[in-house]
Amino acid sequence: MKICCIGAGHVGGPTMAMIALKCPDVRVTVVDINKETI
């Protein structure tokens, strides 16, 4: 499975980090306009 999160702010970043940690079989991609956020 693949998940793409657009926006790595206060909700997107931590949520995707937990999904990546807890579900190693899921490919997580995070996209944000601000490179420093990622």
PDBQT receptor file of N, H, CA, C and O in Angstrom, charges set to zero:
ATOM      1  N   MET A   1       0.842  -1.164   0.000  1.00  0.00    +0.000 N 
ATOM      2  CA  MET A   1       0.000   0.000   0.000  1.00  0.00    +0.000 C 
ATOM      3  C   MET A   1       0.893   1.235   0.000  1.00  0.00    +0.000 C 
ATOM      4  O   MET A   1       2.001   1.215   0.537  1.00  0.00    +0.000 OA
ATOM      5  N   LYS A   2       0.404   2.295  -0.601  1.00  0.00    +0.000 N 
ATOM      6  H   LYS A   2      -0.495   2.311  -1.038  1.00  0.00    +0.000 HD
ATOM      7  CA  LYS A   2       1.120   3.568  -0.652  1.00  0.00    +0.000 C 
ATOM      8  C   LYS A   2       0.215   4.673  -0.116  1.00  0.00    +0.000 C 
ATOM      9  O   LYS A   2      -0.981   4.708  -0.406  1.00  0.00    +0.000 OA
ATOM     10  N   ILE A   3       0.804   5.575   0.672  1.00  0.00    +0.000 N 
ATOM     11  H   ILE A   3       1.776   5.546   0.908  1.00  0.00    +0.000 HD
ATOM     12  CA  ILE A   3       0.079   6.729   1.197  1.00  0.00    +0.000 C 
ATOM     13  C   ILE A   3       0.891   7.975   0.885  1.00  0.00    +0.000 C 
ATOM     14  O   ILE A   3       2.106   7.996   1.086  1.00  0.00    +0.000 OA
ATOM     15  N   CYS A   4       0.225   9.013   0.395  1.00  0.00    +0.000 N 
ATOM     16  H   CYS A   4      -0.761   8.996   0.232  1.00  0.00    +0.000 HD
ATOM     17  CA  CYS A   4       0.882  10.296   0.159  1.00  0.00    +0.000 C 
ATOM     18  C   CYS A   4       0.155  11.355   0.973  1.00  0.00    +0.000 C 
ATOM     19  O   CYS A   4      -1.065  11.495   0.886  1.00  0.00    +0.000 OA
ATOM     20  N   CYS A   5       0.912  12.091   1.758  1.00  0.00    +0.000 N 
ATOM     21  H   CYS A   5       1.903  11.977   1.828  1.00  0.00    +0.000 HD
ATOM     22  CA  CYS A   5       0.362  13.173   2.573  1.00  0.00    +0.000 C 
ATOM     23  C   CYS A   5       0.822  14.497   1.989  1.00  0.00    +0.000 C 
ATOM     24  O   CYS A   5       2.021  14.740   1.853  1.00  0.00    +0.000 OA
ATOM     25  N   ILE A   6      -0.122  15.345   1.646  1.00  0.00    +0.000 N 
ATOM     26  H   ILE A   6      -1.096  15.148   1.755  1.00  0.00    +0.000 HD
ATOM     27  CA  ILE A   6       0.199  16.671   1.134  1.00  0.00    +0.000 C 
ATOM     28  C   ILE A   6       0.048  17.649   2.292  1.00  0.00    +0.000 C 
ATOM     29  O   ILE A   6      -1.062  17.948   2.732  1.00  0.00    +0.000 OA
ATOM     30  N   GLY A   7       1.183  18.139   2.774  1.00  0.00    +0.000 N 
ATOM     31  H   GLY A   7       2.084  17.896   2.417  1.00  0.00    +0.000 HD
ATOM     32  CA  GLY A   7       1.195  19.035   3.927  1.00  0.00    +0.000 C 
ATOM     33  C   GLY A   7       1.752  18.324   5.150  1.00  0.00    +0.000 C 
ATOM     34  O   GLY A   7       1.118  17.417   5.691  1.00  0.00    +0.000 OA
ATOM     35  N   ALA A   8       2.926  18.732   5.581  1.00  0.00    +0.000 N 
ATOM     36  H   ALA A   8       3.441  19.468   5.142  1.00  0.00    +0.000 HD
ATOM     37  CA  ALA A   8       3.598  18.078   6.712  1.00  0.00    +0.000 C 
ATOM     38  C   ALA A   8       3.581  18.973   7.939  1.00  0.00    +0.000 C 
ATOM     39  O   ALA A   8       4.580  19.083   8.651  1.00  0.00    +0.000 OA
ATOM     40  N   GLY A   9       2.462  19.601   8.178  1.00  0.00    +0.000 N 
ATOM     41  H   GLY A   9       1.651  19.511   7.600  1.00  0.00    +0.000 HD
ATOM     42  CA  GLY A   9       2.360  20.527   9.310  1.00  0.00    +0.000 C 
ATOM     43  C   GLY A   9       2.174  19.813  10.634  1.00  0.00    +0.000 C 
ATOM     44  O   GLY A   9       2.716  18.729  10.850  1.00  0.00    +0.000 OA
ATOM     45  N   HIS A  10       1.405  20.428  11.518  1.00  0.00    +0.000 N 
ATOM     46  H   HIS A  10       0.965  21.308  11.343  1.00  0.00    +0.000 HD
ATOM     47  CA  HIS A  10       1.212  19.911  12.872  1.00  0.00    +0.000 C 
ATOM     48  C   HIS A  10       0.491  18.569  12.879  1.00  0.00    +0.000 C 
ATOM     49  O   HIS A  10       0.677  17.788  13.812  1.00  0.00    +0.000 OA
ATOM     50  N   VAL A  11      -0.314  18.282  11.886  1.00  0.00    +0.000 N 
ATOM     51  H   VAL A  11      -0.466  18.917  11.129  1.00  0.00    +0.000 HD
ATOM     52  CA  VAL A  11      -1.072  17.032  11.845  1.00  0.00    +0.000 C 
ATOM     53  C   VAL A  11      -0.451  16.036  10.872  1.00  0.00    +0.000 C 
ATOM     54  O   VAL A  11      -0.238  14.876  11.226  1.00  0.00    +0.000 OA
ATOM     55  N   GLY A  12      -0.162  16.471   9.665  1.00  0.00    +0.000 N 
ATOM     56  H   GLY A  12      -0.335  17.413   9.377  1.00  0.00    +0.000 HD
ATOM     57  CA  GLY A  12       0.311  15.561   8.623  1.00  0.00    +0.000 C 
ATOM     58  C   GLY A  12       1.634  14.887   8.930  1.00  0.00    +0.000 C 
ATOM     59  O   GLY A  12       1.763  13.673   8.769  1.00  0.00    +0.000 OA
ATOM     60  N   GLY A  13       2.615  15.655   9.368  1.00  0.00    +0.000 N 
ATOM     61  H   GLY A  13       2.510  16.641   9.498  1.00  0.00    +0.000 HD
ATOM     62  CA  GLY A  13       3.942  15.104   9.646  1.00  0.00    +0.000 C 
ATOM     63  C   GLY A  13       3.939  14.038  10.725  1.00  0.00    +0.000 C 
ATOM     64  O   GLY A  13       4.396  12.922  10.477  1.00  0.00    +0.000 OA
ATOM     65  N   PRO A  14       3.435  14.346  11.922  1.00  0.00    +0.000 N 
ATOM     66  CA  PRO A  14       3.407  13.337  12.980  1.00  0.00    +0.000 C 
ATOM     67  C   PRO A  14       2.538  12.122  12.650  1.00  0.00    +0.000 C 
ATOM     68  O   PRO A  14       2.873  10.996  13.016  1.00  0.00    +0.000 OA
ATOM     69  N   THR A  15       1.424  12.355  11.959  1.00  0.00    +0.000 N 
ATOM     70  H   THR A  15       1.151  13.270  11.661  1.00  0.00    +0.000 HD
ATOM     71  CA  THR A  15       0.556  11.241  11.585  1.00  0.00    +0.000 C 
ATOM     72  C   THR A  15       1.271  10.295  10.637  1.00  0.00    +0.000 C 
ATOM     73  O   THR A  15       1.222   9.077  10.814  1.00  0.00    +0.000 OA
ATOM     74  N   MET A  16       1.934  10.848   9.635  1.00  0.00    +0.000 N 
ATOM     75  H   MET A  16       1.973  11.837   9.491  1.00  0.00    +0.000 HD
ATOM     76  CA  MET A  16       2.655  10.007   8.682  1.00  0.00    +0.000 C 
ATOM     77  C   MET A  16       3.850   9.316   9.333  1.00  0.00    +0.000 C 
ATOM     78  O   MET A  16       4.182   8.186   8.976  1.00  0.00    +0.000 OA
ATOM     79  N   ALA A  17       4.494   9.984  10.280  1.00  0.00    +0.000 N 
ATOM     80  H   ALA A  17       4.225  10.903  10.570  1.00  0.00    +0.000 HD
ATOM     81  CA  ALA A  17       5.608   9.361  11.001  1.00  0.00    +0.000 C 
ATOM     82  C   ALA A  17       5.125   8.141  11.777  1.00  0.00    +0.000 C 
ATOM     83  O   ALA A  17       5.797   7.110  11.785  1.00  0.00    +0.000 OA
ATOM     84  N   MET A  18       3.976   8.243  12.424  1.00  0.00    +0.000 N 
ATOM     85  H   MET A  18       3.430   9.081  12.417  1.00  0.00    +0.000 HD
ATOM     86  CA  MET A  18       3.443   7.113  13.185  1.00  0.00    +0.000 C 
ATOM     87  C   MET A  18       2.993   5.985  12.270  1.00  0.00    +0.000 C 
ATOM     88  O   MET A  18       3.198   4.814  12.587  1.00  0.00    +0.000 OA
ATOM     89  N   ILE A  19       2.381   6.324  11.137  1.00  0.00    +0.000 N 
ATOM     90  H   ILE A  19       2.215   7.276  10.880  1.00  0.00    +0.000 HD
ATOM     91  CA  ILE A  19       1.984   5.285  10.183  1.00  0.00    +0.000 C 
ATOM     92  C   ILE A  19       3.219   4.558   9.671  1.00  0.00    +0.000 C 
ATOM     93  O   ILE A  19       3.221   3.331   9.573  1.00  0.00    +0.000 OA
ATOM     94  N   ALA A  20       4.279   5.313   9.342  1.00  0.00    +0.000 N 
ATOM     95  H   ALA A  20       4.277   6.310   9.422  1.00  0.00    +0.000 HD
ATOM     96  CA  ALA A  20       5.516   4.698   8.854  1.00  0.00    +0.000 C 
ATOM     97  C   ALA A  20       6.138   3.805   9.924  1.00  0.00    +0.000 C 
ATOM     98  O   ALA A  20       6.670   2.742   9.607  1.00  0.00    +0.000 OA
ATOM     99  N   LEU A  21       6.077   4.224  11.175  1.00  0.00    +0.000 N 
ATOM    100  H   LEU A  21       5.644   5.089  11.432  1.00  0.00    +0.000 HD
ATOM    101  CA  LEU A  21       6.654   3.450  12.272  1.00  0.00    +0.000 C 
ATOM    102  C   LEU A  21       5.860   2.178  12.549  1.00  0.00    +0.000 C 
ATOM    103  O   LEU A  21       6.441   1.107  12.726  1.00  0.00    +0.000 OA
ATOM    104  N   LYS A  22       4.554   2.292  12.587  1.00  0.00    +0.000 N 
ATOM    105  H   LYS A  22       4.082   3.162  12.443  1.00  0.00    +0.000 HD
ATOM    106  CA  LYS A  22       3.691   1.174  12.971  1.00  0.00    +0.000 C 
ATOM    107  C   LYS A  22       3.351   0.230  11.825  1.00  0.00    +0.000 C 
ATOM    108  O   LYS A  22       2.976  -0.919  12.059  1.00  0.00    +0.000 OA
ATOM    109  N   CYS A  23       3.479   0.706  10.583  1.00  0.00    +0.000 N 
ATOM    110  H   CYS A  23       3.784   1.639  10.393  1.00  0.00    +0.000 HD
ATOM    111  CA  CYS A  23       3.099  -0.103   9.413  1.00  0.00    +0.000 C 
ATOM    112  C   CYS A  23       4.266  -0.151   8.430  1.00  0.00    +0.000 C 
ATOM    113  O   CYS A  23       4.248   0.563   7.428  1.00  0.00    +0.000 OA
ATOM    114  N   PRO A  24       5.275  -0.975   8.694  1.00  0.00    +0.000 N 
ATOM    115  CA  PRO A  24       6.461  -0.988   7.832  1.00  0.00    +0.000 C 
ATOM    116  C   PRO A  24       6.192  -1.445   6.395  1.00  0.00    +0.000 C 
ATOM    117  O   PRO A  24       7.009  -1.195   5.508  1.00  0.00    +0.000 OA
ATOM    118  N   ASP A  25       5.066  -2.106   6.157  1.00  0.00    +0.000 N 
ATOM    119  H   ASP A  25       4.403  -2.309   6.877  1.00  0.00    +0.000 HD
ATOM    120  CA  ASP A  25       4.735  -2.554   4.807  1.00  0.00    +0.000 C 
ATOM    121  C   ASP A  25       4.079  -1.457   3.971  1.00  0.00    +0.000 C 
ATOM    122  O   ASP A  25       3.840  -1.658   2.780  1.00  0.00    +0.000 OA
ATOM    123  N   VAL A  26       3.784  -0.304   4.567  1.00  0.00    +0.000 N 
ATOM    124  H   VAL A  26       3.978  -0.141   5.535  1.00  0.00    +0.000 HD
ATOM    125  CA  VAL A  26       3.160   0.820   3.867  1.00  0.00    +0.000 C 
ATOM    126  C   VAL A  26       4.241   1.816   3.454  1.00  0.00    +0.000 C 
ATOM    127  O   VAL A  26       5.071   2.217   4.270  1.00  0.00    +0.000 OA
ATOM    128  N   ARG A  27       4.226   2.211   2.184  1.00  0.00    +0.000 N 
ATOM    129  H   ARG A  27       3.551   1.886   1.521  1.00  0.00    +0.000 HD
ATOM    130  CA  ARG A  27       5.168   3.223   1.704  1.00  0.00    +0.000 C 
ATOM    131  C   ARG A  27       4.548   4.601   1.920  1.00  0.00    +0.000 C 
ATOM    132  O   ARG A  27       3.516   4.930   1.334  1.00  0.00    +0.000 OA
ATOM    133  N   VAL A  28       5.191   5.397   2.768  1.00  0.00    +0.000 N 
ATOM    134  H   VAL A  28       6.029   5.130   3.244  1.00  0.00    +0.000 HD
ATOM    135  CA  VAL A  28       4.676   6.715   3.137  1.00  0.00    +0.000 C 
ATOM    136  C   VAL A  28       5.495   7.791   2.431  1.00  0.00    +0.000 C 
ATOM    137  O   VAL A  28       6.723   7.799   2.512  1.00  0.00    +0.000 OA
ATOM    138  N   THR A  29       4.807   8.699   1.738  1.00  0.00    +0.000 N 
ATOM    139  H   THR A  29       3.809   8.692   1.672  1.00  0.00    +0.000 HD
ATOM    140  CA  THR A  29       5.444   9.837   1.082  1.00  0.00    +0.000 C 
ATOM    141  C   THR A  29       4.800  11.110   1.618  1.00  0.00    +0.000 C 
ATOM    142  O   THR A  29       3.576  11.224   1.674  1.00  0.00    +0.000 OA
ATOM    143  N   VAL A  30       5.642  12.067   2.012  1.00  0.00    +0.000 N 
ATOM    144  H   VAL A  30       6.637  11.975   1.966  1.00  0.00    +0.000 HD
ATOM    145  CA  VAL A  30       5.141  13.341   2.533  1.00  0.00    +0.000 C 
ATOM    146  C   VAL A  30       5.624  14.462   1.621  1.00  0.00    +0.000 C 
ATOM    147  O   VAL A  30       6.805  14.526   1.281  1.00  0.00    +0.000 OA
ATOM    148  N   VAL A  31       4.714  15.340   1.229  1.00  0.00    +0.000 N 
ATOM    149  H   VAL A  31       3.754  15.288   1.505  1.00  0.00    +0.000 HD
ATOM    150  CA  VAL A  31       5.026  16.458   0.347  1.00  0.00    +0.000 C 
ATOM    151  C   VAL A  31       4.603  17.749   1.041  1.00  0.00    +0.000 C 
ATOM    152  O   VAL A  31       3.510  17.840   1.600  1.00  0.00    +0.000 OA
ATOM    153  N   ASP A  32       5.485  18.741   0.996  1.00  0.00    +0.000 N 
ATOM    154  H   ASP A  32       6.373  18.667   0.542  1.00  0.00    +0.000 HD
ATOM    155  CA  ASP A  32       5.146  20.040   1.574  1.00  0.00    +0.000 C 
ATOM    156  C   ASP A  32       5.858  21.118   0.772  1.00  0.00    +0.000 C 
ATOM    157  O   ASP A  32       6.929  20.875   0.218  1.00  0.00    +0.000 OA
ATOM    158  N   ILE A  33       5.276  22.297   0.707  1.00  0.00    +0.000 N 
ATOM    159  H   ILE A  33       4.405  22.495   1.157  1.00  0.00    +0.000 HD
ATOM    160  CA  ILE A  33       5.873  23.404  -0.037  1.00  0.00    +0.000 C 
ATOM    161  C   ILE A  33       7.134  23.916   0.659  1.00  0.00    +0.000 C 
ATOM    162  O   ILE A  33       8.017  24.483   0.016  1.00  0.00    +0.000 OA
ATOM    163  N   ASN A  34       7.214  23.713   1.983  1.00  0.00    +0.000 N 
ATOM    164  H   ASN A  34       6.496  23.253   2.506  1.00  0.00    +0.000 HD
ATOM    165  CA  ASN A  34       8.346  24.166   2.781  1.00  0.00    +0.000 C 
ATOM    166  C   ASN A  34       9.301  22.989   3.024  1.00  0.00    +0.000 C 
ATOM    167  O   ASN A  34       8.952  22.059   3.751  1.00  0.00    +0.000 OA
ATOM    168  N   LYS A  35      10.487  23.017   2.433  1.00  0.00    +0.000 N 
ATOM    169  H   LYS A  35      10.771  23.773   1.843  1.00  0.00    +0.000 HD
ATOM    170  CA  LYS A  35      11.449  21.921   2.570  1.00  0.00    +0.000 C 
ATOM    171  C   LYS A  35      11.885  21.708   4.011  1.00  0.00    +0.000 C 
ATOM    172  O   LYS A  35      12.163  20.577   4.408  1.00  0.00    +0.000 OA
ATOM    173  N   GLU A  36      11.949  22.778   4.802  1.00  0.00    +0.000 N 
ATOM    174  H   GLU A  36      11.723  23.697   4.479  1.00  0.00    +0.000 HD
ATOM    175  CA  GLU A  36      12.392  22.665   6.192  1.00  0.00    +0.000 C 
ATOM    176  C   GLU A  36      11.395  21.889   7.048  1.00  0.00    +0.000 C 
ATOM    177  O   GLU A  36      11.775  21.299   8.060  1.00  0.00    +0.000 OA
ATOM    178  N   THR A  37      10.138  21.884   6.653  1.00  0.00    +0.000 N 
ATOM    179  H   THR A  37       9.830  22.363   5.831  1.00  0.00    +0.000 HD
ATOM    180  CA  THR A  37       9.120  21.154   7.400  1.00  0.00    +0.000 C 
ATOM    181  C   THR A  37       9.362  19.658   7.327  1.00  0.00    +0.000 C 
ATOM    182  O   THR A  37       9.161  18.937   8.305  1.00  0.00    +0.000 OA
ATOM    183  N   ILE A  38       9.791  19.200   6.176  1.00  0.00    +0.000 N 
ATOM    184  H   ILE A  38       9.955  19.785   5.382  1.00  0.00    +0.000 HD
ATOM    185  CA  ILE A  38      10.029  17.773   5.982  1.00  0.00    +0.000 C 
ATOM    186  C   ILE A  38      11.369  17.412   6.562  1.00  0.00    +0.000 C 
ATOM    187  O   ILE A  38      11.772  16.250   6.507  1.00  0.00    +0.000 OA
TER     188      ILE A  38
